[in-house]
């Protein structure tokens, strides 16, 4: 591998972290009440919530948590591909389920990148396993390289390196070392990730307050009673009402 130019990594992070913040801001600016109310109403009823602002804040935090994880995962994936481009001419893969391909020490690596260890359900894990197997088989069949290794690379976490069902699982510090041969890269990228974070977050919090006010007003108008209590049955009906099962069941002759 070529030595990693950390200045170029910092430049990439500074440029692309802004895109993360812009997408994060856009997600809240374009959020509408119908989309927000897809979250589990039973959970919030069980938490003994009684006011519209409290409910909207809870729903919004749940929405943002899942949205931001996805957006930041995309950023970390892009950063990992960029690092591999600098060190070993890595490139974004076109194979299903594979994010990165590169050669090192005579081995062709096909890598699926996840941001954290708690990703996906059992079906998604099985699909990833099959996608990696397919990518390896295709490369071997094409005789592009006699040595092909599938890898699941995870950007943060302390899980030890292991082989799982035909692929190598590499996590945290080990993953960043795997694509750079720099044992300190995992800590060196944390400073540029904070680039203008205070400025970006002040703007985001301002828009978040506006969204809470906007969505709370709409919620009160649509899902509160005349004496301003949350109409939980109406809310649950909006979220889950879809009765059509009778058309698919045997007729009741009784």
Rosetta constraint file for C-alpha pairs under 8 A:
AtomPair CA 1 CA 87 HARMONIC 5.19 0.50
AtomPair CA 1 CA 88 HARMONIC 5.29 0.50
AtomPair CA 1 CA 104 HARMONIC 6.81 0.50
AtomPair CA 1 CA 180 HARMONIC 7.32 0.50
AtomPair CA 1 CA 181 HARMONIC 7.46 0.50
AtomPair CA 2 CA 86 HARMONIC 7.28 0.50
AtomPair CA 2 CA 87 HARMONIC 4.62 0.50
AtomPair CA 2 CA 88 HARMONIC 6.40 0.50
AtomPair CA 3 CA 87 HARMONIC 6.30 0.50
AtomPair CA 3 CA 180 HARMONIC 7.66 0.50
AtomPair CA 4 CA 83 HARMONIC 7.54 0.50
AtomPair CA 4 CA 86 HARMONIC 6.54 0.50
AtomPair CA 4 CA 87 HARMONIC 5.82 0.50
AtomPair CA 4 CA 180 HARMONIC 6.46 0.50
AtomPair CA 4 CA 182 HARMONIC 7.61 0.50
AtomPair CA 5 CA 9 HARMONIC 6.65 0.50
AtomPair CA 5 CA 86 HARMONIC 7.57 0.50
AtomPair CA 6 CA 10 HARMONIC 6.15 0.50
AtomPair CA 7 CA 11 HARMONIC 6.24 0.50
AtomPair CA 8 CA 12 HARMONIC 6.17 0.50
AtomPair CA 9 CA 13 HARMONIC 6.19 0.50
AtomPair CA 9 CA 82 HARMONIC 7.90 0.50
AtomPair CA 9 CA 83 HARMONIC 7.03 0.50
AtomPair CA 9 CA 189 HARMONIC 7.86 0.50
AtomPair CA 10 CA 14 HARMONIC 6.04 0.50
AtomPair CA 10 CA 189 HARMONIC 7.30 0.50
AtomPair CA 10 CA 192 HARMONIC 5.81 0.50
AtomPair CA 11 CA 15 HARMONIC 6.21 0.50
AtomPair CA 12 CA 16 HARMONIC 6.02 0.50
AtomPair CA 12 CA 79 HARMONIC 7.58 0.50
AtomPair CA 13 CA 17 HARMONIC 5.63 0.50
AtomPair CA 13 CA 79 HARMONIC 7.27 0.50
AtomPair CA 13 CA 189 HARMONIC 7.97 0.50
AtomPair CA 13 CA 192 HARMONIC 6.14 0.50
AtomPair CA 13 CA 193 HARMONIC 6.18 0.50
AtomPair CA 14 CA 18 HARMONIC 6.82 0.50
AtomPair CA 14 CA 192 HARMONIC 6.17 0.50
AtomPair CA 14 CA 193 HARMONIC 6.96 0.50
AtomPair CA 14 CA 195 HARMONIC 6.08 0.50
AtomPair CA 15 CA 19 HARMONIC 7.29 0.50
AtomPair CA 16 CA 20 HARMONIC 6.61 0.50
AtomPair CA 16 CA 75 HARMONIC 7.28 0.50
AtomPair CA 17 CA 21 HARMONIC 6.42 0.50
AtomPair CA 17 CA 75 HARMONIC 7.27 0.50
AtomPair CA 17 CA 193 HARMONIC 6.53 0.50
AtomPair CA 17 CA 195 HARMONIC 7.54 0.50
AtomPair CA 18 CA 22 HARMONIC 6.14 0.50
AtomPair CA 19 CA 23 HARMONIC 6.11 0.50
AtomPair CA 20 CA 24 HARMONIC 6.07 0.50
AtomPair CA 20 CA 71 HARMONIC 6.47 0.50
AtomPair CA 20 CA 72 HARMONIC 6.65 0.50
AtomPair CA 20 CA 75 HARMONIC 6.76 0.50
AtomPair CA 21 CA 25 HARMONIC 6.07 0.50
AtomPair CA 21 CA 200 HARMONIC 6.52 0.50
AtomPair CA 22 CA 26 HARMONIC 6.12 0.50
AtomPair CA 23 CA 27 HARMONIC 6.14 0.50
AtomPair CA 23 CA 71 HARMONIC 7.50 0.50
AtomPair CA 24 CA 28 HARMONIC 6.89 0.50
AtomPair CA 24 CA 67 HARMONIC 7.88 0.50
AtomPair CA 24 CA 68 HARMONIC 6.66 0.50
AtomPair CA 24 CA 71 HARMONIC 7.25 0.50
AtomPair CA 24 CA 204 HARMONIC 7.97 0.50
AtomPair CA 25 CA 29 HARMONIC 6.28 0.50
AtomPair CA 25 CA 204 HARMONIC 5.82 0.50
AtomPair CA 25 CA 207 HARMONIC 7.52 0.50
AtomPair CA 26 CA 30 HARMONIC 6.04 0.50
AtomPair CA 27 CA 31 HARMONIC 6.09 0.50
AtomPair CA 27 CA 67 HARMONIC 7.92 0.50
AtomPair CA 28 CA 207 HARMONIC 7.31 0.50
AtomPair CA 28 CA 208 HARMONIC 6.75 0.50
AtomPair CA 28 CA 211 HARMONIC 7.00 0.50
AtomPair CA 29 CA 207 HARMONIC 6.94 0.50
AtomPair CA 29 CA 211 HARMONIC 7.12 0.50
AtomPair CA 31 CA 35 HARMONIC 6.87 0.50
AtomPair CA 31 CA 36 HARMONIC 7.19 0.50
AtomPair CA 32 CA 36 HARMONIC 6.44 0.50
AtomPair CA 32 CA 215 HARMONIC 7.36 0.50
AtomPair CA 33 CA 37 HARMONIC 6.12 0.50
AtomPair CA 33 CA 215 HARMONIC 6.00 0.50
AtomPair CA 33 CA 218 HARMONIC 7.31 0.50
AtomPair CA 33 CA 219 HARMONIC 7.31 0.50
AtomPair CA 34 CA 38 HARMONIC 6.90 0.50
AtomPair CA 36 CA 59 HARMONIC 6.57 0.50
AtomPair CA 36 CA 60 HARMONIC 6.95 0.50
AtomPair CA 36 CA 63 HARMONIC 6.97 0.50
AtomPair CA 37 CA 41 HARMONIC 7.68 0.50
AtomPair CA 37 CA 59 HARMONIC 7.44 0.50
AtomPair CA 37 CA 239 HARMONIC 6.59 0.50
AtomPair CA 38 CA 239 HARMONIC 5.99 0.50
AtomPair CA 39 CA 59 HARMONIC 6.78 0.50
AtomPair CA 39 CA 62 HARMONIC 7.90 0.50
AtomPair CA 39 CA 63 HARMONIC 7.74 0.50
AtomPair CA 40 CA 44 HARMONIC 7.03 0.50
AtomPair CA 41 CA 45 HARMONIC 6.23 0.50
AtomPair CA 41 CA 235 HARMONIC 7.44 0.50
AtomPair CA 41 CA 236 HARMONIC 6.32 0.50
AtomPair CA 41 CA 239 HARMONIC 7.50 0.50
AtomPair CA 42 CA 46 HARMONIC 6.14 0.50
AtomPair CA 42 CA 236 HARMONIC 7.85 0.50
AtomPair CA 43 CA 47 HARMONIC 6.51 0.50
AtomPair CA 44 CA 48 HARMONIC 6.97 0.50
AtomPair CA 44 CA 49 HARMONIC 6.43 0.50
AtomPair CA 44 CA 55 HARMONIC 7.19 0.50
AtomPair CA 44 CA 58 HARMONIC 7.81 0.50
AtomPair CA 45 CA 49 HARMONIC 6.01 0.50
AtomPair CA 45 CA 232 HARMONIC 7.83 0.50
AtomPair CA 49 CA 54 HARMONIC 6.69 0.50
AtomPair CA 49 CA 55 HARMONIC 6.33 0.50
AtomPair CA 50 CA 54 HARMONIC 7.38 0.50
AtomPair CA 50 CA 55 HARMONIC 7.58 0.50
AtomPair CA 50 CA 229 HARMONIC 7.28 0.50
AtomPair CA 50 CA 230 HARMONIC 6.70 0.50
AtomPair CA 51 CA 55 HARMONIC 6.34 0.50
AtomPair CA 51 CA 229 HARMONIC 7.32 0.50
AtomPair CA 51 CA 230 HARMONIC 6.89 0.50
AtomPair CA 52 CA 56 HARMONIC 6.06 0.50
AtomPair CA 52 CA 216 HARMONIC 6.08 0.50
AtomPair CA 52 CA 219 HARMONIC 7.00 0.50
AtomPair CA 52 CA 220 HARMONIC 6.57 0.50
AtomPair CA 52 CA 230 HARMONIC 6.83 0.50
AtomPair CA 53 CA 57 HARMONIC 6.02 0.50
AtomPair CA 53 CA 212 HARMONIC 7.28 0.50
AtomPair CA 53 CA 213 HARMONIC 7.96 0.50
AtomPair CA 53 CA 216 HARMONIC 5.75 0.50
AtomPair CA 54 CA 58 HARMONIC 6.24 0.50
AtomPair CA 55 CA 59 HARMONIC 6.14 0.50
AtomPair CA 56 CA 60 HARMONIC 5.91 0.50
AtomPair CA 56 CA 212 HARMONIC 6.62 0.50
AtomPair CA 56 CA 215 HARMONIC 7.07 0.50
AtomPair CA 56 CA 216 HARMONIC 6.20 0.50
AtomPair CA 57 CA 61 HARMONIC 6.12 0.50
AtomPair CA 57 CA 212 HARMONIC 6.67 0.50
AtomPair CA 58 CA 62 HARMONIC 6.33 0.50
AtomPair CA 59 CA 63 HARMONIC 6.17 0.50
AtomPair CA 60 CA 64 HARMONIC 6.03 0.50
AtomPair CA 60 CA 212 HARMONIC 7.92 0.50
AtomPair CA 61 CA 65 HARMONIC 6.03 0.50
AtomPair CA 62 CA 66 HARMONIC 6.64 0.50
AtomPair CA 63 CA 67 HARMONIC 6.13 0.50
AtomPair CA 64 CA 68 HARMONIC 5.72 0.50
AtomPair CA 65 CA 69 HARMONIC 6.27 0.50
AtomPair CA 66 CA 70 HARMONIC 6.49 0.50
AtomPair CA 67 CA 71 HARMONIC 6.29 0.50
AtomPair CA 68 CA 72 HARMONIC 5.90 0.50
AtomPair CA 69 CA 73 HARMONIC 5.91 0.50
AtomPair CA 70 CA 74 HARMONIC 6.36 0.50
AtomPair CA 71 CA 75 HARMONIC 6.57 0.50
AtomPair CA 72 CA 76 HARMONIC 6.24 0.50
AtomPair CA 72 CA 115 HARMONIC 7.94 0.50
AtomPair CA 73 CA 77 HARMONIC 6.14 0.50
AtomPair CA 73 CA 114 HARMONIC 6.94 0.50
AtomPair CA 73 CA 115 HARMONIC 4.98 0.50
AtomPair CA 74 CA 78 HARMONIC 6.25 0.50
AtomPair CA 75 CA 79 HARMONIC 6.24 0.50
AtomPair CA 76 CA 80 HARMONIC 6.18 0.50
AtomPair CA 76 CA 115 HARMONIC 6.65 0.50
AtomPair CA 76 CA 155 HARMONIC 7.16 0.50
AtomPair CA 77 CA 81 HARMONIC 6.35 0.50
AtomPair CA 77 CA 99 HARMONIC 7.83 0.50
AtomPair CA 77 CA 113 HARMONIC 6.15 0.50
AtomPair CA 77 CA 114 HARMONIC 7.24 0.50
AtomPair CA 77 CA 115 HARMONIC 7.28 0.50
AtomPair CA 78 CA 82 HARMONIC 6.18 0.50
AtomPair CA 79 CA 83 HARMONIC 6.21 0.50
AtomPair CA 80 CA 84 HARMONIC 6.30 0.50
AtomPair CA 80 CA 176 HARMONIC 7.57 0.50
AtomPair CA 80 CA 179 HARMONIC 7.46 0.50
AtomPair CA 81 CA 85 HARMONIC 6.18 0.50
AtomPair CA 81 CA 90 HARMONIC 6.74 0.50
AtomPair CA 81 CA 91 HARMONIC 6.46 0.50
AtomPair CA 81 CA 92 HARMONIC 6.54 0.50
AtomPair CA 81 CA 99 HARMONIC 7.86 0.50
AtomPair CA 81 CA 100 HARMONIC 6.21 0.50
AtomPair CA 82 CA 86 HARMONIC 6.47 0.50
AtomPair CA 82 CA 90 HARMONIC 7.83 0.50
AtomPair CA 83 CA 87 HARMONIC 6.33 0.50
AtomPair CA 83 CA 179 HARMONIC 6.85 0.50
AtomPair CA 83 CA 180 HARMONIC 6.72 0.50
AtomPair CA 84 CA 88 HARMONIC 5.62 0.50
AtomPair CA 84 CA 89 HARMONIC 6.34 0.50
AtomPair CA 84 CA 90 HARMONIC 4.76 0.50
AtomPair CA 84 CA 91 HARMONIC 7.33 0.50
AtomPair CA 84 CA 102 HARMONIC 7.32 0.50
AtomPair CA 84 CA 179 HARMONIC 5.45 0.50
AtomPair CA 84 CA 180 HARMONIC 6.69 0.50
AtomPair CA 85 CA 89 HARMONIC 4.30 0.50
AtomPair CA 85 CA 90 HARMONIC 4.24 0.50
AtomPair CA 85 CA 91 HARMONIC 6.05 0.50
AtomPair CA 86 CA 90 HARMONIC 7.51 0.50
AtomPair CA 87 CA 179 HARMONIC 7.34 0.50
AtomPair CA 87 CA 180 HARMONIC 6.03 0.50
AtomPair CA 88 CA 102 HARMONIC 6.50 0.50
AtomPair CA 88 CA 103 HARMONIC 6.64 0.50
AtomPair CA 88 CA 104 HARMONIC 6.85 0.50
AtomPair CA 89 CA 102 HARMONIC 6.54 0.50
AtomPair CA 89 CA 103 HARMONIC 7.78 0.50
AtomPair CA 90 CA 100 HARMONIC 6.77 0.50
AtomPair CA 90 CA 101 HARMONIC 5.60 0.50
AtomPair CA 90 CA 102 HARMONIC 4.31 0.50
AtomPair CA 90 CA 103 HARMONIC 7.27 0.50
AtomPair CA 91 CA 100 HARMONIC 5.72 0.50
AtomPair CA 91 CA 101 HARMONIC 5.60 0.50
AtomPair CA 91 CA 102 HARMONIC 6.60 0.50
AtomPair CA 92 CA 99 HARMONIC 5.63 0.50
AtomPair CA 92 CA 100 HARMONIC 4.74 0.50
AtomPair CA 92 CA 101 HARMONIC 6.50 0.50
AtomPair CA 93 CA 98 HARMONIC 5.90 0.50
AtomPair CA 93 CA 99 HARMONIC 5.11 0.50
AtomPair CA 93 CA 100 HARMONIC 4.96 0.50
AtomPair CA 93 CA 101 HARMONIC 5.79 0.50
AtomPair CA 93 CA 110 HARMONIC 8.00 0.50
AtomPair CA 94 CA 98 HARMONIC 7.15 0.50
AtomPair CA 94 CA 99 HARMONIC 7.53 0.50
AtomPair CA 95 CA 99 HARMONIC 7.70 0.50
AtomPair CA 95 CA 135 HARMONIC 6.45 0.50
AtomPair CA 96 CA 131 HARMONIC 6.12 0.50
AtomPair CA 96 CA 135 HARMONIC 7.84 0.50
AtomPair CA 97 CA 112 HARMONIC 6.35 0.50
AtomPair CA 97 CA 128 HARMONIC 6.14 0.50
AtomPair CA 97 CA 131 HARMONIC 5.49 0.50
AtomPair CA 97 CA 132 HARMONIC 6.99 0.50
AtomPair CA 98 CA 110 HARMONIC 6.47 0.50
AtomPair CA 98 CA 111 HARMONIC 5.62 0.50
AtomPair CA 98 CA 112 HARMONIC 4.61 0.50
AtomPair CA 98 CA 113 HARMONIC 7.65 0.50
AtomPair CA 98 CA 131 HARMONIC 7.33 0.50
AtomPair CA 98 CA 132 HARMONIC 6.92 0.50
AtomPair CA 98 CA 135 HARMONIC 7.74 0.50
AtomPair CA 99 CA 110 HARMONIC 7.70 0.50
AtomPair CA 99 CA 111 HARMONIC 5.86 0.50
AtomPair CA 99 CA 112 HARMONIC 5.05 0.50
AtomPair CA 99 CA 113 HARMONIC 6.18 0.50
AtomPair CA 100 CA 109 HARMONIC 7.99 0.50
AtomPair CA 100 CA 110 HARMONIC 5.98 0.50
AtomPair CA 100 CA 111 HARMONIC 5.01 0.50
AtomPair CA 100 CA 112 HARMONIC 6.63 0.50
AtomPair CA 100 CA 113 HARMONIC 7.73 0.50
AtomPair CA 101 CA 108 HARMONIC 7.14 0.50
AtomPair CA 101 CA 109 HARMONIC 5.52 0.50
AtomPair CA 101 CA 110 HARMONIC 4.69 0.50
AtomPair CA 101 CA 111 HARMONIC 6.14 0.50
AtomPair CA 102 CA 108 HARMONIC 5.84 0.50
AtomPair CA 102 CA 109 HARMONIC 5.39 0.50
AtomPair CA 102 CA 110 HARMONIC 7.00 0.50
AtomPair CA 103 CA 107 HARMONIC 5.49 0.50
AtomPair CA 103 CA 108 HARMONIC 4.52 0.50
AtomPair CA 103 CA 109 HARMONIC 6.09 0.50
AtomPair CA 104 CA 108 HARMONIC 6.75 0.50
AtomPair CA 104 CA 109 HARMONIC 7.72 0.50
AtomPair CA 106 CA 147 HARMONIC 6.98 0.50
AtomPair CA 107 CA 145 HARMONIC 7.30 0.50
AtomPair CA 107 CA 146 HARMONIC 7.85 0.50
AtomPair CA 107 CA 147 HARMONIC 4.98 0.50
AtomPair CA 107 CA 148 HARMONIC 5.70 0.50
AtomPair CA 107 CA 149 HARMONIC 6.92 0.50
AtomPair CA 108 CA 145 HARMONIC 6.49 0.50
AtomPair CA 108 CA 147 HARMONIC 6.13 0.50
AtomPair CA 108 CA 148 HARMONIC 4.69 0.50
AtomPair CA 108 CA 149 HARMONIC 6.25 0.50
AtomPair CA 109 CA 148 HARMONIC 5.84 0.50
AtomPair CA 109 CA 149 HARMONIC 4.93 0.50
AtomPair CA 109 CA 150 HARMONIC 5.91 0.50
AtomPair CA 109 CA 151 HARMONIC 6.95 0.50
AtomPair CA 110 CA 132 HARMONIC 7.38 0.50
AtomPair CA 110 CA 135 HARMONIC 7.30 0.50
AtomPair CA 110 CA 136 HARMONIC 7.41 0.50
AtomPair CA 110 CA 148 HARMONIC 7.47 0.50
AtomPair CA 110 CA 149 HARMONIC 6.32 0.50
AtomPair CA 110 CA 150 HARMONIC 4.93 0.50
AtomPair CA 110 CA 151 HARMONIC 6.10 0.50
AtomPair CA 111 CA 150 HARMONIC 5.99 0.50
AtomPair CA 111 CA 151 HARMONIC 4.67 0.50
AtomPair CA 111 CA 152 HARMONIC 5.74 0.50
AtomPair CA 111 CA 153 HARMONIC 6.43 0.50
AtomPair CA 112 CA 132 HARMONIC 7.86 0.50
AtomPair CA 112 CA 151 HARMONIC 6.35 0.50
AtomPair CA 112 CA 152 HARMONIC 4.99 0.50
AtomPair CA 112 CA 153 HARMONIC 6.01 0.50
AtomPair CA 113 CA 152 HARMONIC 6.07 0.50
AtomPair CA 113 CA 153 HARMONIC 4.78 0.50
AtomPair CA 113 CA 154 HARMONIC 5.80 0.50
AtomPair CA 113 CA 155 HARMONIC 7.48 0.50
AtomPair CA 114 CA 119 HARMONIC 7.37 0.50
AtomPair CA 114 CA 152 HARMONIC 7.54 0.50
AtomPair CA 114 CA 153 HARMONIC 6.29 0.50
AtomPair CA 114 CA 154 HARMONIC 4.82 0.50
AtomPair CA 114 CA 155 HARMONIC 6.47 0.50
AtomPair CA 115 CA 154 HARMONIC 5.44 0.50
AtomPair CA 115 CA 155 HARMONIC 4.85 0.50
AtomPair CA 115 CA 156 HARMONIC 6.41 0.50
AtomPair CA 116 CA 154 HARMONIC 5.64 0.50
AtomPair CA 116 CA 155 HARMONIC 6.02 0.50
AtomPair CA 116 CA 156 HARMONIC 5.41 0.50
AtomPair CA 116 CA 157 HARMONIC 6.48 0.50
AtomPair CA 117 CA 154 HARMONIC 6.49 0.50
AtomPair CA 117 CA 156 HARMONIC 7.36 0.50
AtomPair CA 117 CA 157 HARMONIC 6.45 0.50
AtomPair CA 117 CA 159 HARMONIC 7.99 0.50
AtomPair CA 117 CA 171 HARMONIC 7.89 0.50
AtomPair CA 120 CA 124 HARMONIC 5.47 0.50
AtomPair CA 120 CA 125 HARMONIC 6.49 0.50
AtomPair CA 121 CA 125 HARMONIC 6.29 0.50
AtomPair CA 122 CA 126 HARMONIC 6.22 0.50
AtomPair CA 123 CA 127 HARMONIC 6.20 0.50
AtomPair CA 124 CA 128 HARMONIC 6.17 0.50
AtomPair CA 125 CA 129 HARMONIC 6.24 0.50
AtomPair CA 126 CA 130 HARMONIC 6.28 0.50
AtomPair CA 127 CA 131 HARMONIC 6.05 0.50
AtomPair CA 128 CA 132 HARMONIC 6.13 0.50
AtomPair CA 129 CA 133 HARMONIC 6.25 0.50
AtomPair CA 129 CA 165 HARMONIC 7.19 0.50
AtomPair CA 129 CA 166 HARMONIC 7.64 0.50
AtomPair CA 129 CA 167 HARMONIC 7.61 0.50
AtomPair CA 130 CA 134 HARMONIC 6.08 0.50
AtomPair CA 131 CA 135 HARMONIC 6.22 0.50
AtomPair CA 132 CA 136 HARMONIC 6.22 0.50
AtomPair CA 132 CA 150 HARMONIC 5.94 0.50
AtomPair CA 132 CA 151 HARMONIC 7.93 0.50
AtomPair CA 132 CA 167 HARMONIC 7.53 0.50
AtomPair CA 133 CA 137 HARMONIC 6.11 0.50
AtomPair CA 133 CA 150 HARMONIC 7.52 0.50
AtomPair CA 133 CA 166 HARMONIC 7.42 0.50
AtomPair CA 134 CA 138 HARMONIC 6.06 0.50
AtomPair CA 135 CA 139 HARMONIC 6.32 0.50
AtomPair CA 136 CA 140 HARMONIC 6.22 0.50
AtomPair CA 136 CA 148 HARMONIC 6.10 0.50
AtomPair CA 136 CA 149 HARMONIC 7.05 0.50
AtomPair CA 136 CA 150 HARMONIC 6.72 0.50
AtomPair CA 137 CA 141 HARMONIC 6.00 0.50
AtomPair CA 138 CA 142 HARMONIC 6.18 0.50
AtomPair CA 139 CA 143 HARMONIC 6.20 0.50
AtomPair CA 139 CA 144 HARMONIC 5.87 0.50
AtomPair CA 139 CA 145 HARMONIC 6.95 0.50
AtomPair CA 139 CA 148 HARMONIC 7.42 0.50
AtomPair CA 140 CA 144 HARMONIC 6.52 0.50
AtomPair CA 140 CA 145 HARMONIC 6.43 0.50
AtomPair CA 140 CA 146 HARMONIC 6.46 0.50
AtomPair CA 140 CA 147 HARMONIC 7.93 0.50
AtomPair CA 140 CA 148 HARMONIC 7.21 0.50
AtomPair CA 149 CA 167 HARMONIC 7.01 0.50
AtomPair CA 149 CA 168 HARMONIC 7.66 0.50
AtomPair CA 150 CA 166 HARMONIC 7.29 0.50
AtomPair CA 150 CA 167 HARMONIC 4.83 0.50
AtomPair CA 150 CA 168 HARMONIC 6.29 0.50
AtomPair CA 151 CA 167 HARMONIC 5.23 0.50
AtomPair CA 151 CA 168 HARMONIC 4.61 0.50
AtomPair CA 151 CA 169 HARMONIC 5.85 0.50
AtomPair CA 151 CA 170 HARMONIC 7.16 0.50
AtomPair CA 152 CA 167 HARMONIC 6.80 0.50
AtomPair CA 152 CA 168 HARMONIC 6.06 0.50
AtomPair CA 152 CA 169 HARMONIC 4.77 0.50
AtomPair CA 152 CA 170 HARMONIC 6.19 0.50
AtomPair CA 153 CA 169 HARMONIC 6.15 0.50
AtomPair CA 153 CA 170 HARMONIC 5.00 0.50
AtomPair CA 153 CA 171 HARMONIC 5.98 0.50
AtomPair CA 153 CA 175 HARMONIC 5.77 0.50
AtomPair CA 154 CA 169 HARMONIC 7.75 0.50
AtomPair CA 154 CA 170 HARMONIC 6.22 0.50
AtomPair CA 154 CA 171 HARMONIC 4.64 0.50
AtomPair CA 154 CA 172 HARMONIC 6.14 0.50
AtomPair CA 154 CA 175 HARMONIC 6.45 0.50
AtomPair CA 155 CA 171 HARMONIC 6.12 0.50
AtomPair CA 155 CA 172 HARMONIC 5.02 0.50
AtomPair CA 155 CA 173 HARMONIC 7.83 0.50
AtomPair CA 155 CA 175 HARMONIC 6.43 0.50
AtomPair CA 155 CA 176 HARMONIC 7.25 0.50
AtomPair CA 156 CA 171 HARMONIC 6.18 0.50
AtomPair CA 156 CA 172 HARMONIC 4.05 0.50
AtomPair CA 156 CA 173 HARMONIC 7.34 0.50
AtomPair CA 157 CA 171 HARMONIC 5.97 0.50
AtomPair CA 157 CA 172 HARMONIC 4.91 0.50
AtomPair CA 158 CA 171 HARMONIC 6.52 0.50
AtomPair CA 158 CA 172 HARMONIC 6.04 0.50
AtomPair CA 158 CA 173 HARMONIC 7.95 0.50
AtomPair CA 159 CA 170 HARMONIC 8.00 0.50
AtomPair CA 159 CA 171 HARMONIC 5.99 0.50
AtomPair CA 159 CA 172 HARMONIC 7.68 0.50
AtomPair CA 160 CA 170 HARMONIC 7.34 0.50
AtomPair CA 160 CA 171 HARMONIC 6.89 0.50
AtomPair CA 161 CA 168 HARMONIC 7.32 0.50
AtomPair CA 161 CA 169 HARMONIC 5.63 0.50
AtomPair CA 161 CA 170 HARMONIC 5.05 0.50
AtomPair CA 161 CA 171 HARMONIC 6.66 0.50
AtomPair CA 161 CA 174 HARMONIC 7.62 0.50
AtomPair CA 162 CA 168 HARMONIC 5.90 0.50
AtomPair CA 162 CA 169 HARMONIC 5.35 0.50
AtomPair CA 162 CA 170 HARMONIC 7.15 0.50
AtomPair CA 163 CA 167 HARMONIC 5.66 0.50
AtomPair CA 163 CA 168 HARMONIC 4.54 0.50
AtomPair CA 163 CA 169 HARMONIC 6.02 0.50
AtomPair CA 164 CA 168 HARMONIC 6.24 0.50
AtomPair CA 164 CA 169 HARMONIC 6.81 0.50
AtomPair CA 170 CA 174 HARMONIC 5.93 0.50
AtomPair CA 170 CA 175 HARMONIC 5.17 0.50
AtomPair CA 170 CA 178 HARMONIC 7.97 0.50
AtomPair CA 171 CA 175 HARMONIC 5.07 0.50
AtomPair CA 172 CA 176 HARMONIC 6.71 0.50
AtomPair CA 172 CA 186 HARMONIC 7.25 0.50
AtomPair CA 173 CA 177 HARMONIC 6.14 0.50
AtomPair CA 173 CA 183 HARMONIC 6.90 0.50
AtomPair CA 173 CA 184 HARMONIC 7.68 0.50
AtomPair CA 173 CA 185 HARMONIC 7.63 0.50
AtomPair CA 173 CA 186 HARMONIC 5.45 0.50
AtomPair CA 174 CA 178 HARMONIC 5.93 0.50
AtomPair CA 174 CA 183 HARMONIC 7.69 0.50
AtomPair CA 175 CA 179 HARMONIC 6.63 0.50
AtomPair CA 176 CA 180 HARMONIC 6.17 0.50
AtomPair CA 176 CA 181 HARMONIC 7.66 0.50
AtomPair CA 176 CA 182 HARMONIC 7.37 0.50
AtomPair CA 176 CA 183 HARMONIC 7.49 0.50
AtomPair CA 176 CA 185 HARMONIC 6.23 0.50
AtomPair CA 176 CA 186 HARMONIC 5.88 0.50
AtomPair CA 177 CA 181 HARMONIC 4.54 0.50
AtomPair CA 177 CA 182 HARMONIC 5.09 0.50
AtomPair CA 177 CA 183 HARMONIC 5.17 0.50
AtomPair CA 177 CA 184 HARMONIC 7.70 0.50
AtomPair CA 177 CA 185 HARMONIC 6.94 0.50
AtomPair CA 177 CA 186 HARMONIC 7.81 0.50
AtomPair CA 180 CA 185 HARMONIC 7.71 0.50
AtomPair CA 184 CA 188 HARMONIC 6.16 0.50
AtomPair CA 185 CA 189 HARMONIC 6.19 0.50
AtomPair CA 186 CA 190 HARMONIC 7.34 0.50
AtomPair CA 187 CA 191 HARMONIC 7.97 0.50
AtomPair CA 189 CA 193 HARMONIC 6.41 0.50
AtomPair CA 190 CA 194 HARMONIC 6.81 0.50
AtomPair CA 191 CA 195 HARMONIC 7.23 0.50
AtomPair CA 193 CA 197 HARMONIC 8.00 0.50
AtomPair CA 196 CA 200 HARMONIC 6.25 0.50
AtomPair CA 197 CA 201 HARMONIC 5.97 0.50
AtomPair CA 198 CA 202 HARMONIC 6.12 0.50
AtomPair CA 199 CA 203 HARMONIC 6.54 0.50
AtomPair CA 200 CA 204 HARMONIC 6.25 0.50
AtomPair CA 201 CA 205 HARMONIC 5.97 0.50
AtomPair CA 202 CA 206 HARMONIC 6.31 0.50
AtomPair CA 203 CA 207 HARMONIC 6.49 0.50
AtomPair CA 204 CA 208 HARMONIC 6.05 0.50
AtomPair CA 205 CA 209 HARMONIC 6.20 0.50
AtomPair CA 206 CA 210 HARMONIC 6.53 0.50
AtomPair CA 207 CA 211 HARMONIC 6.15 0.50
AtomPair CA 208 CA 212 HARMONIC 6.21 0.50
AtomPair CA 209 CA 213 HARMONIC 6.36 0.50
AtomPair CA 210 CA 214 HARMONIC 6.08 0.50
AtomPair CA 211 CA 215 HARMONIC 5.86 0.50
AtomPair CA 212 CA 216 HARMONIC 5.79 0.50
AtomPair CA 213 CA 217 HARMONIC 6.22 0.50
AtomPair CA 214 CA 218 HARMONIC 6.47 0.50
AtomPair CA 215 CA 219 HARMONIC 5.99 0.50
AtomPair CA 216 CA 220 HARMONIC 6.15 0.50
AtomPair CA 217 CA 221 HARMONIC 6.35 0.50
AtomPair CA 218 CA 222 HARMONIC 6.28 0.50
AtomPair CA 219 CA 223 HARMONIC 5.46 0.50
AtomPair CA 219 CA 224 HARMONIC 7.15 0.50
AtomPair CA 220 CA 224 HARMONIC 4.96 0.50
AtomPair CA 220 CA 228 HARMONIC 7.11 0.50
AtomPair CA 220 CA 230 HARMONIC 7.75 0.50
AtomPair CA 223 CA 230 HARMONIC 6.17 0.50
AtomPair CA 223 CA 231 HARMONIC 5.49 0.50
AtomPair CA 223 CA 232 HARMONIC 7.71 0.50
AtomPair CA 223 CA 234 HARMONIC 6.56 0.50
AtomPair CA 223 CA 235 HARMONIC 6.20 0.50
AtomPair CA 224 CA 228 HARMONIC 5.18 0.50
AtomPair CA 224 CA 229 HARMONIC 5.29 0.50
AtomPair CA 224 CA 230 HARMONIC 4.47 0.50
AtomPair CA 224 CA 231 HARMONIC 5.01 0.50
AtomPair CA 225 CA 229 HARMONIC 5.28 0.50
AtomPair CA 225 CA 230 HARMONIC 6.38 0.50
AtomPair CA 225 CA 231 HARMONIC 5.81 0.50
AtomPair CA 231 CA 235 HARMONIC 6.31 0.50
AtomPair CA 232 CA 236 HARMONIC 6.07 0.50
AtomPair CA 233 CA 237 HARMONIC 6.04 0.50
AtomPair CA 234 CA 238 HARMONIC 6.21 0.50
AtomPair CA 235 CA 239 HARMONIC 6.24 0.50
AtomPair CA 236 CA 240 HARMONIC 5.83 0.50
AtomPair CA 236 CA 241 HARMONIC 7.15 0.50
AtomPair CA 237 CA 241 HARMONIC 4.45 0.50
AtomPair CA 244 CA 248 HARMONIC 7.78 0.50
AtomPair CA 245 CA 249 HARMONIC 6.59 0.50
AtomPair CA 246 CA 250 HARMONIC 7.81 0.50
AtomPair CA 246 CA 251 HARMONIC 7.90 0.50
